[in-house]
Amino acid sequence: MTINESTTPAPALSPERPPVVTTMPRLGRGVCWRDIVREIELDELEREARMGEAA
């Protein structure tokens, strides 16, 4: 095929697709993604507080 040859366009995605809902999988031994996300958020808050104190 050359550059000048036409190709069939890909089908357009339907704008009415339902949103994908996923649950956070269990990681084992009582740890879940929600706990990990919360720890990351707390670490970020602590970092921001330290940066504010340093400024």
HTML snippet that shows the backbone in 3Dmol.js (N, CA, C, O; Angstrom):
<script src="https://3Dmol.org/build/3Dmol-min.js"></script>
<div id="view" style="width:600px;height:400px;position:relative"></div>
<script>
const pdb = `
ATOM      1  N   MET A   1       0.846  -1.161   0.000  1.00  0.00           N
ATOM      2  CA  MET A   1       0.000   0.000   0.000  1.00  0.00           C
ATOM      3  C   MET A   1       0.902   1.238   0.000  1.00  0.00           C
ATOM      4  O   MET A   1       1.947   1.261   0.651  1.00  0.00           O
ATOM      5  N   THR A   2       0.491   2.236  -0.721  1.00  0.00           N
ATOM      6  CA  THR A   2       1.242   3.482  -0.749  1.00  0.00           C
ATOM      7  C   THR A   2       0.532   4.533   0.099  1.00  0.00           C
ATOM      8  O   THR A   2      -0.573   4.316   0.597  1.00  0.00           O
ATOM      9  N   ILE A   3       1.186   5.653   0.246  1.00  0.00           N
ATOM     10  CA  ILE A   3       0.622   6.722   1.073  1.00  0.00           C
ATOM     11  C   ILE A   3      -0.671   7.252   0.470  1.00  0.00           C
ATOM     12  O   ILE A   3      -1.564   7.678   1.203  1.00  0.00           O
ATOM     13  N   ASN A   4      -0.782   7.231  -0.828  1.00  0.00           N
ATOM     14  CA  ASN A   4      -1.949   7.792  -1.501  1.00  0.00           C
ATOM     15  C   ASN A   4      -3.165   6.881  -1.454  1.00  0.00           C
ATOM     16  O   ASN A   4      -4.279   7.334  -1.719  1.00  0.00           O
ATOM     17  N   GLU A   5      -2.984   5.619  -1.125  1.00  0.00           N
ATOM     18  CA  GLU A   5      -4.115   4.702  -1.083  1.00  0.00           C
ATOM     19  C   GLU A   5      -4.942   4.962   0.167  1.00  0.00           C
ATOM     20  O   GLU A   5      -4.406   5.212   1.247  1.00  0.00           O
ATOM     21  N   SER A   6      -6.248   4.897   0.000  1.00  0.00           N
ATOM     22  CA  SER A   6      -7.117   5.136   1.152  1.00  0.00           C
ATOM     23  C   SER A   6      -7.282   3.839   1.945  1.00  0.00           C
ATOM     24  O   SER A   6      -7.229   2.739   1.395  1.00  0.00           O
ATOM     25  N   THR A   7      -7.476   4.000   3.216  1.00  0.00           N
ATOM     26  CA  THR A   7      -7.740   2.848   4.083  1.00  0.00           C
ATOM     27  C   THR A   7      -9.083   3.061   4.737  1.00  0.00           C
ATOM     28  O   THR A   7      -9.576   4.186   4.817  1.00  0.00           O
ATOM     29  N   THR A   8      -9.668   1.993   5.198  1.00  0.00           N
ATOM     30  CA  THR A   8     -10.954   2.131   5.867  1.00  0.00           C
ATOM     31  C   THR A   8     -10.721   2.732   7.247  1.00  0.00           C
ATOM     32  O   THR A   8      -9.830   2.295   7.976  1.00  0.00           O
ATOM     33  N   PRO A   9     -11.512   3.722   7.604  1.00  0.00           N
ATOM     34  CA  PRO A   9     -11.310   4.359   8.912  1.00  0.00           C
ATOM     35  C   PRO A   9     -11.694   3.420  10.048  1.00  0.00           C
ATOM     36  O   PRO A   9     -12.570   2.567   9.903  1.00  0.00           O
ATOM     37  N   ALA A  10     -11.030   3.593  11.165  1.00  0.00           N
ATOM     38  CA  ALA A  10     -11.351   2.776  12.329  1.00  0.00           C
ATOM     39  C   ALA A  10     -12.722   3.192  12.841  1.00  0.00           C
ATOM     40  O   ALA A  10     -13.085   4.366  12.753  1.00  0.00           O
ATOM     41  N   PRO A  11     -13.487   2.249  13.372  1.00  0.00           N
ATOM     42  CA  PRO A  11     -14.817   2.605  13.876  1.00  0.00           C
ATOM     43  C   PRO A  11     -14.686   3.577  15.049  1.00  0.00           C
ATOM     44  O   PRO A  11     -13.810   3.436  15.901  1.00  0.00           O
ATOM     45  N   ALA A  12     -15.568   4.550  15.067  1.00  0.00           N
ATOM     46  CA  ALA A  12     -15.535   5.562  16.130  1.00  0.00           C
ATOM     47  C   ALA A  12     -16.014   4.930  17.440  1.00  0.00           C
ATOM     48  O   ALA A  12     -16.908   4.084  17.451  1.00  0.00           O
ATOM     49  N   LEU A  13     -15.398   5.362  18.536  1.00  0.00           N
ATOM     50  CA  LEU A  13     -15.828   4.865  19.837  1.00  0.00           C
ATOM     51  C   LEU A  13     -17.168   5.501  20.189  1.00  0.00           C
ATOM     52  O   LEU A  13     -17.403   6.680  19.923  1.00  0.00           O
ATOM     53  N   SER A  14     -18.013   4.724  20.771  1.00  0.00           N
ATOM     54  CA  SER A  14     -19.319   5.212  21.155  1.00  0.00           C
ATOM     55  C   SER A  14     -19.188   6.141  22.354  1.00  0.00           C
ATOM     56  O   SER A  14     -18.620   5.741  23.371  1.00  0.00           O
ATOM     57  N   PRO A  15     -19.691   7.361  22.268  1.00  0.00           N
ATOM     58  CA  PRO A  15     -19.590   8.275  23.404  1.00  0.00           C
ATOM     59  C   PRO A  15     -20.477   7.861  24.572  1.00  0.00           C
ATOM     60  O   PRO A  15     -20.369   8.420  25.664  1.00  0.00           O
ATOM     61  N   GLU A  16     -21.346   6.893  24.349  1.00  0.00           N
ATOM     62  CA  GLU A  16     -22.275   6.461  25.381  1.00  0.00           C
ATOM     63  C   GLU A  16     -21.794   5.208  26.107  1.00  0.00           C
ATOM     64  O   GLU A  16     -22.596   4.480  26.692  1.00  0.00           O
ATOM     65  N   ARG A  17     -20.478   4.954  26.069  1.00  0.00           N
ATOM     66  CA  ARG A  17     -19.944   3.789  26.781  1.00  0.00           C
ATOM     67  C   ARG A  17     -20.115   3.992  28.272  1.00  0.00           C
ATOM     68  O   ARG A  17     -19.859   5.087  28.771  1.00  0.00           O
ATOM     69  N   PRO A  18     -20.532   2.988  28.985  1.00  0.00           N
ATOM     70  CA  PRO A  18     -20.650   3.146  30.438  1.00  0.00           C
ATOM     71  C   PRO A  18     -19.262   3.242  31.065  1.00  0.00           C
ATOM     72  O   PRO A  18     -18.313   2.645  30.557  1.00  0.00           O
ATOM     73  N   PRO A  19     -19.135   3.982  32.157  1.00  0.00           N
ATOM     74  CA  PRO A  19     -17.821   4.094  32.789  1.00  0.00           C
ATOM     75  C   PRO A  19     -17.363   2.747  33.331  1.00  0.00           C
ATOM     76  O   PRO A  19     -18.174   1.930  33.767  1.00  0.00           O
ATOM     77  N   VAL A  20     -16.069   2.533  33.297  1.00  0.00           N
ATOM     78  CA  VAL A  20     -15.510   1.284  33.799  1.00  0.00           C
ATOM     79  C   VAL A  20     -15.353   1.417  35.313  1.00  0.00           C
ATOM     80  O   VAL A  20     -14.682   2.327  35.801  1.00  0.00           O
ATOM     81  N   VAL A  21     -15.966   0.517  36.031  1.00  0.00           N
ATOM     82  CA  VAL A  21     -15.887   0.541  37.485  1.00  0.00           C
ATOM     83  C   VAL A  21     -15.068  -0.666  37.917  1.00  0.00           C
ATOM     84  O   VAL A  21     -15.421  -1.810  37.635  1.00  0.00           O
ATOM     85  N   THR A  22     -13.974  -0.389  38.604  1.00  0.00           N
ATOM     86  CA  THR A  22     -13.159  -1.490  39.090  1.00  0.00           C
ATOM     87  C   THR A  22     -13.027  -1.377  40.600  1.00  0.00           C
ATOM     88  O   THR A  22     -13.032  -0.279  41.157  1.00  0.00           O
ATOM     89  N   THR A  23     -12.913  -2.491  41.233  1.00  0.00           N
ATOM     90  CA  THR A  23     -12.694  -2.493  42.666  1.00  0.00           C
ATOM     91  C   THR A  23     -11.215  -2.683  42.922  1.00  0.00           C
ATOM     92  O   THR A  23     -10.497  -3.224  42.082  1.00  0.00           O
ATOM     93  N   MET A  24     -10.761  -2.242  44.073  1.00  0.00           N
ATOM     94  CA  MET A  24      -9.352  -2.408  44.412  1.00  0.00           C
ATOM     95  C   MET A  24      -9.155  -3.848  44.890  1.00  0.00           C
ATOM     96  O   MET A  24      -9.810  -4.276  45.840  1.00  0.00           O
ATOM     97  N   PRO A  25      -8.270  -4.589  44.249  1.00  0.00           N
ATOM     98  CA  PRO A  25      -8.080  -5.987  44.627  1.00  0.00           C
ATOM     99  C   PRO A  25      -7.403  -6.119  45.983  1.00  0.00           C
ATOM    100  O   PRO A  25      -6.628  -5.254  46.391  1.00  0.00           O
ATOM    101  N   ARG A  26      -7.699  -7.189  46.661  1.00  0.00           N
ATOM    102  CA  ARG A  26      -7.051  -7.457  47.939  1.00  0.00           C
ATOM    103  C   ARG A  26      -5.610  -7.865  47.671  1.00  0.00           C
ATOM    104  O   ARG A  26      -5.323  -8.567  46.702  1.00  0.00           O
ATOM    105  N   LEU A  27      -4.712  -7.422  48.533  1.00  0.00           N
ATOM    106  CA  LEU A  27      -3.303  -7.733  48.355  1.00  0.00           C
ATOM    107  C   LEU A  27      -2.863  -8.880  49.257  1.00  0.00           C
ATOM    108  O   LEU A  27      -1.721  -9.333  49.177  1.00  0.00           O
ATOM    109  N   GLY A  28      -3.743  -9.338  50.092  1.00  0.00           N
ATOM    110  CA  GLY A  28      -3.402 -10.437  50.981  1.00  0.00           C
ATOM    111  C   GLY A  28      -3.091  -9.958  52.388  1.00  0.00           C
ATOM    112  O   GLY A  28      -2.632  -8.833  52.583  1.00  0.00           O
ATOM    113  N   ARG A  29      -3.340 -10.804  53.351  1.00  0.00           N
ATOM    114  CA  ARG A  29      -3.067 -10.533  54.760  1.00  0.00           C
ATOM    115  C   ARG A  29      -3.680  -9.229  55.243  1.00  0.00           C
ATOM    116  O   ARG A  29      -3.078  -8.518  56.048  1.00  0.00           O
ATOM    117  N   GLY A  30      -4.873  -8.910  54.759  1.00  0.00           N
ATOM    118  CA  GLY A  30      -5.598  -7.754  55.245  1.00  0.00           C
ATOM    119  C   GLY A  30      -5.170  -6.427  54.672  1.00  0.00           C
ATOM    120  O   GLY A  30      -5.692  -5.394  55.090  1.00  0.00           O
ATOM    121  N   VAL A  31      -4.241  -6.406  53.730  1.00  0.00           N
ATOM    122  CA  VAL A  31      -3.801  -5.152  53.125  1.00  0.00           C
ATOM    123  C   VAL A  31      -4.603  -4.943  51.846  1.00  0.00           C
ATOM    124  O   VAL A  31      -4.773  -5.872  51.057  1.00  0.00           O
ATOM    125  N   CYS A  32      -5.092  -3.732  51.644  1.00  0.00           N
ATOM    126  CA  CYS A  32      -5.806  -3.450  50.399  1.00  0.00           C
ATOM    127  C   CYS A  32      -5.288  -2.149  49.801  1.00  0.00           C
ATOM    128  O   CYS A  32      -4.593  -1.381  50.465  1.00  0.00           O
ATOM    129  N   TRP A  33      -5.627  -1.916  48.563  1.00  0.00           N
ATOM    130  CA  TRP A  33      -5.146  -0.743  47.840  1.00  0.00           C
ATOM    131  C   TRP A  33      -5.541   0.548  48.547  1.00  0.00           C
ATOM    132  O   TRP A  33      -4.787   1.522  48.529  1.00  0.00           O
ATOM    133  N   ARG A  34      -6.713   0.561  49.168  1.00  0.00           N
ATOM    134  CA  ARG A  34      -7.171   1.764  49.865  1.00  0.00           C
ATOM    135  C   ARG A  34      -6.176   2.162  50.945  1.00  0.00           C
ATOM    136  O   ARG A  34      -5.888   3.346  51.121  1.00  0.00           O
ATOM    137  N   ASP A  35      -5.647   1.177  51.670  1.00  0.00           N
ATOM    138  CA  ASP A  35      -4.660   1.458  52.713  1.00  0.00           C
ATOM    139  C   ASP A  35      -3.365   2.009  52.110  1.00  0.00           C
ATOM    140  O   ASP A  35      -2.764   2.932  52.660  1.00  0.00           O
ATOM    141  N   ILE A  36      -2.945   1.447  50.995  1.00  0.00           N
ATOM    142  CA  ILE A  36      -1.713   1.893  50.344  1.00  0.00           C
ATOM    143  C   ILE A  36      -1.876   3.319  49.831  1.00  0.00           C
ATOM    144  O   ILE A  36      -0.976   4.143  49.992  1.00  0.00           O
ATOM    145  N   VAL A  37      -3.026   3.616  49.213  1.00  0.00           N
ATOM    146  CA  VAL A  37      -3.285   4.958  48.706  1.00  0.00           C
ATOM    147  C   VAL A  37      -3.295   5.951  49.860  1.00  0.00           C
ATOM    148  O   VAL A  37      -2.751   7.048  49.727  1.00  0.00           O
ATOM    149  N   ARG A  38      -3.892   5.598  50.971  1.00  0.00           N
ATOM    150  CA  ARG A  38      -3.944   6.491  52.131  1.00  0.00           C
ATOM    151  C   ARG A  38      -2.533   6.766  52.661  1.00  0.00           C
ATOM    152  O   ARG A  38      -2.223   7.904  53.013  1.00  0.00           O
ATOM    153  N   GLU A  39      -1.691   5.762  52.721  1.00  0.00           N
ATOM    154  CA  GLU A  39      -0.305   5.968  53.170  1.00  0.00           C
ATOM    155  C   GLU A  39       0.442   6.922  52.241  1.00  0.00           C
ATOM    156  O   GLU A  39       1.206   7.770  52.702  1.00  0.00           O
ATOM    157  N   ILE A  40       0.224   6.784  50.946  1.00  0.00           N
ATOM    158  CA  ILE A  40       0.865   7.673  49.983  1.00  0.00           C
ATOM    159  C   ILE A  40       0.377   9.099  50.189  1.00  0.00           C
ATOM    160  O   ILE A  40       1.169  10.040  50.157  1.00  0.00           O
ATOM    161  N   GLU A  41      -0.939   9.263  50.403  1.00  0.00           N
ATOM    162  CA  GLU A  41      -1.485  10.597  50.635  1.00  0.00           C
ATOM    163  C   GLU A  41      -0.898  11.211  51.904  1.00  0.00           C
ATOM    164  O   GLU A  41      -0.559  12.394  51.914  1.00  0.00           O
ATOM    165  N   LEU A  42      -0.773  10.423  52.975  1.00  0.00           N
ATOM    166  CA  LEU A  42      -0.191  10.932  54.219  1.00  0.00           C
ATOM    167  C   LEU A  42       1.265  11.335  54.019  1.00  0.00           C
ATOM    168  O   LEU A  42       1.704  12.359  54.541  1.00  0.00           O
ATOM    169  N   ASP A  43       2.012  10.538  53.271  1.00  0.00           N
ATOM    170  CA  ASP A  43       3.410  10.879  52.985  1.00  0.00           C
ATOM    171  C   ASP A  43       3.498  12.201  52.230  1.00  0.00           C
ATOM    172  O   ASP A  43       4.372  13.021  52.513  1.00  0.00           O
ATOM    173  N   GLU A  44       2.599  12.412  51.273  1.00  0.00           N
ATOM    174  CA  GLU A  44       2.608  13.660  50.515  1.00  0.00           C
ATOM    175  C   GLU A  44       2.269  14.846  51.407  1.00  0.00           C
ATOM    176  O   GLU A  44       2.873  15.911  51.276  1.00  0.00           O
ATOM    177  N   LEU A  45       1.308  14.676  52.315  1.00  0.00           N
ATOM    178  CA  LEU A  45       0.954  15.758  53.229  1.00  0.00           C
ATOM    179  C   LEU A  45       2.132  16.099  54.142  1.00  0.00           C
ATOM    180  O   LEU A  45       2.406  17.273  54.393  1.00  0.00           O
ATOM    181  N   GLU A  46       2.822  15.081  54.635  1.00  0.00           N
ATOM    182  CA  GLU A  46       3.987  15.317  55.486  1.00  0.00           C
ATOM    183  C   GLU A  46       5.087  16.036  54.710  1.00  0.00           C
ATOM    184  O   GLU A  46       5.731  16.943  55.238  1.00  0.00           O
ATOM    185  N   ARG A  47       5.301  15.634  53.460  1.00  0.00           N
ATOM    186  CA  ARG A  47       6.322  16.277  52.632  1.00  0.00           C
ATOM    187  C   ARG A  47       5.985  17.735  52.398  1.00  0.00           C
ATOM    188  O   ARG A  47       6.857  18.599  52.487  1.00  0.00           O
ATOM    189  N   GLU A  48       4.718  18.016  52.098  1.00  0.00           N
ATOM    190  CA  GLU A  48       4.295  19.392  51.866  1.00  0.00           C
ATOM    191  C   GLU A  48       4.480  20.224  53.132  1.00  0.00           C
ATOM    192  O   GLU A  48       4.884  21.385  53.054  1.00  0.00           O
ATOM    193  N   ALA A  49       4.190  19.645  54.296  1.00  0.00           N
ATOM    194  CA  ALA A  49       4.364  20.372  55.560  1.00  0.00           C
ATOM    195  C   ALA A  49       5.840  20.686  55.782  1.00  0.00           C
ATOM    196  O   ALA A  49       6.181  21.793  56.198  1.00  0.00           O
ATOM    197  N   ARG A  50       6.720  19.720  55.507  1.00  0.00           N
ATOM    198  CA  ARG A  50       8.159  19.954  55.662  1.00  0.00           C
ATOM    199  C   ARG A  50       8.646  21.014  54.691  1.00  0.00           C
ATOM    200  O   ARG A  50       9.482  21.843  55.050  1.00  0.00           O
ATOM    201  N   MET A  51       8.139  21.001  53.472  1.00  0.00           N
ATOM    202  CA  MET A  51       8.557  22.010  52.487  1.00  0.00           C
ATOM    203  C   MET A  51       8.076  23.395  52.916  1.00  0.00           C
ATOM    204  O   MET A  51       8.774  24.386  52.706  1.00  0.00           O
ATOM    205  N   GLY A  52       6.885  23.465  53.515  1.00  0.00           N
ATOM    206  CA  GLY A  52       6.378  24.730  53.996  1.00  0.00           C
ATOM    207  C   GLY A  52       7.207  25.272  55.149  1.00  0.00           C
ATOM    208  O   GLY A  52       7.440  26.477  55.242  1.00  0.00           O
ATOM    209  N   GLU A  53       7.653  24.378  56.030  1.00  0.00           N
ATOM    210  CA  GLU A  53       8.490  24.790  57.155  1.00  0.00           C
ATOM    211  C   GLU A  53       9.869  25.245  56.681  1.00  0.00           C
ATOM    212  O   GLU A  53      10.458  26.160  57.257  1.00  0.00           O
ATOM    213  N   ALA A  54      10.375  24.612  55.642  1.00  0.00           N
ATOM    214  CA  ALA A  54      11.701  24.938  55.142  1.00  0.00           C
ATOM    215  C   ALA A  54      11.702  26.269  54.383  1.00  0.00           C
ATOM    216  O   ALA A  54      12.739  26.923  54.277  1.00  0.00           O
ATOM    217  N   ALA A  55      10.559  26.660  53.866  1.00  0.00           N
ATOM    218  CA  ALA A  55      10.507  27.904  53.071  1.00  0.00           C
ATOM    219  C   ALA A  55      10.501  29.152  53.919  1.00  0.00           C
ATOM    220  O   ALA A  55      10.460  30.261  53.386  1.00  0.00           O
TER     221      ALA A  55
END
`;
const viewer = $3Dmol.createViewer("view");
viewer.addModel(pdb, "pdb");
viewer.setStyle({}, {cartoon: {color: "spectrum"}});
viewer.zoomTo();
viewer.render();
</script>
